[in-house]
Amino acid sequence: FQLILALKAGDIIMIIKTIVVQCDLLAQIFAYSYVGEYLKYQIEEVAHAIYCSNWYSLSFKLMRNTLFVMVRSQEPIQLAAGNVLAVNMETFMSIVKTSLSYLSVLRVMVET
């Protein structure tokens, strides 16, 4: 909202400040989302790696343990923001899309 007001007023300093802050916040959210997506991908690959190993030549006790690991890796594990919102690229894109929609509505309201 400050960016819209600064653009309307022609305040170059405020425009630069708000753009830098917005880029910084988006970079932080992107970094967390990328790490969350990478974590999810790595967990999914664990079951595949265990299945591709020579699990059938292990002892019965180790076979049972590998089965437990495979079953556990099939359940989705995600980073969560406040135990409410999953942190991944999908939520990042949703946040950006919603923010731009709100910004567009605010811009129209300020111009009229």
Residue, then its C-alpha position, 0 to 999 in steps of 0.5 A: f500500500q505504501l508503494i501505491l501511495a509513494l507512486k502516486a505522490g512521486d516520492i522516489i525514496m519511499i518507492i525504493k525503500t518499499i521495493v527493497v523491503q518487498c523483495d527482501l520479504l519475498a526472498q525470505i518466503f521463497a527460501y523457506s518454501y524452497v527448503g520445504e519443497y526440497l525436504k518433501y522431495q528428499i523424504e519421498e526419495v527415501a522409500h524409493a532408495i530403500y526399495c531399490s537396495n538389497w533389502y531382501s538379503l537382510s535379516f528379518k529384523l532389518m527387513r521389518n525396520t526397512l518396511f517401517v521406514m518405507v511406510r513412514s516415508q510415504e506419509p507427507i512431511q512438510l514444514a509448517a508455519g505455526n502448525v497451520l500452513a504448509v510451507n512449500m512452493e504451492t503456498f508461496m505462489s498462492i501468497v504471491k497471487t493473493s498479494l498481487s490481487y489485493l494490491s490491484v484492488l487497493r490501486v484501483m481504490v486509491e486512483t478513484 
